[in-house]
Amino acid sequence: MSYTKYHRTTIDCTKVRPFLKELIDRCGGPTEAAEYALIGTGTVYRIMHGVHCNCTQGTAQKILLALDHRRQEDRSNKRVHDRLLKARQEQKRIEDLQERLAGY
């Protein structure tokens, strides 16, 4: 019996990381995001920290699908997780500081 090498399509983690970060912010933490997306917690940490920065196409699809569902839930509930609100406020504060420093 001969075994052929399993072929899988991998994607660079840098393409998936922004979507995973948003999912983590919307869910409240990496563990909650992993459970919501039905992927391993170690996979979430690996992608976020750039260790062996490739993930399978199936994992990327799970992350994008989970983010889409979470966005729909937040819209229907008219509620966003506090962590996402804090991240958006911090981003706005940084952008305001950059504008003031640049003299716009």
PyMOL commands that set and color helices and strands:
alter all, ss='L'
color gray80, all
select helices_A, chain A and resi 13-27+30-37+41-49+57-77+82-102
alter helices_A, ss='H'
color red, helices_A
select strands_A, chain A and resi 10-12+54-56
alter strands_A, ss='S'
color yellow, strands_A
deselect
rebuild
show_as cartoon
